[in-house]
């Protein structure tokens, strides 16, 4: 009902797909509407909500994260609230490059890294070898000159 004005855009696998993927009906419908919103270049609250649905179906969908940022910018959304959303997604999908890239761009735009080391520490308690979290943490430390206490933190994990 929310997308009654949109014509869904089905995935085009060409005339004779070699190995068609069997997507669930929910995933297919979600992506068809997402492609329609992108095609229309709609940067609205409903498009932002749709990106959340797409990400819940596939958190590694880079296009969804990118379009989400476009919506956030257009709507002048609260980026602190977006960091909270990303934090929740990270708890479920901590080894997701697209998520960490999105988070980095948010922190960059905010110009501050409040809570980033704490957030990364929480994720690292679940998997101390998570490369994506370490890369984000190193970027935060270097960019915001947050070196103090880092050697002690690393020693605890060793």
Secondary structure as UniProt FT lines:
FT   TURN            2..5
FT   HELIX           25..40
FT   HELIX           45..57
FT   TURN            59..60
FT   HELIX           62..75
FT   HELIX           79..92
FT   TURN            94..95
FT   HELIX           97..110
FT   TURN            114..115
FT   HELIX           116..126
FT   TURN            128..129
FT   HELIX           131..143
FT   TURN            144..145
FT   TURN            148..149
FT   HELIX           150..157
//
